[in-house]
Amino acid sequence: MSAKKVNNAAIEIFFYILFLFILLLASINIDTYLKPVDVDVKVLGAETQNKEDIFWQNFLSKHPDYIPGWIEIERIDKANEIDPNYIIKP
């Protein structure tokens, strides 16, 4: 009988600890949800476009006949001027 009481007490303590753990997680979640959002949020990849444009401008100044580079910077007219038979998918 005493082993059953010890077992019930252990289960009761386990549920109290579990309940406190769930309350802790909920309070952390509420704190994160209610925290004001920073105005200076940086978006990943926002600067990638500028770096790519600079790269392609520098590359095409050295290699002006590279058609995929002109297509990459969306100058289809220049690509067609270099080689009108180059297949460009619309």
N, C-alpha and C positions, 0 to 999 in steps of 0.2 A: 504494500500500500504506500509506503514512503517513497518508493521508486517512481510510482505514478505521480505523486505530488511534486517530486523533483522535476520530472519530465514536463508536467503541466506548467510549473514555474519557469522552466527554461523556454518553453514555447511562448509564454506570456511576455517574458523579457525580450525574446526575439521580435515579437509583434510590436512592442513599444519602440524598440530600436528601429525597426522598419518604418513605423509611423513617423518617427523623428527624422529619419533620412528623407522620406518623401516630402515632409514639410520643409526641410532644408533645400531640396531641389526646387520646390515650388517657389520659395522665397527668392532664390537666386534667379529663377526665370522671370519672376515679376520685376525684380530689380533691373534686370537687363532690358526688359520690355519698356519700362517706364523711364529709362535713362534717356536724356535728350541726345538727339543725333548731332554729330559734329557737322558743321557747315563745310569744312574743308575735306570732304570725303573724296578720296582719289579713286578713280575707276581704273581697273586693270586694263591695259591696252589702249588707253586714251592717247598716249604719246607715241604709240607704235606707228601710226600713220605718218607723222612728221618725220620720224627716223627713216621709214621706208622711202618716202619721197626724196629725202636728202640723199639716201644711198643710190637710188635710181638716177637722180640727176647727176651725181658724180660719176656713176658708172657709164651713163650714156654720153657724158662729155668725153670720156676716154674711148668708148666703143660706140660710135654713132650708128652703126649698121646692125646693132643687135635688136632684132625685131621683137622678141619676147619682152624686152625691157620697155619698149615703146607701148606695147599692149598693156604691160603692168601699170604704167602711169596713165593709161586710157587715152593714148594718142594713136588711135587706129588710123587716122589720116596719114600720119608720118610713117606708120608701118606699111601701109599700102603704097606710099610714095617710094619706099626703099625697094619693096618687092610686091608688085600687084598680084602675083600668083601665090603668095603665102596664104594658106587657108586660115581664115579667122572666123570662128563660130560667132554668130550674132547673139 
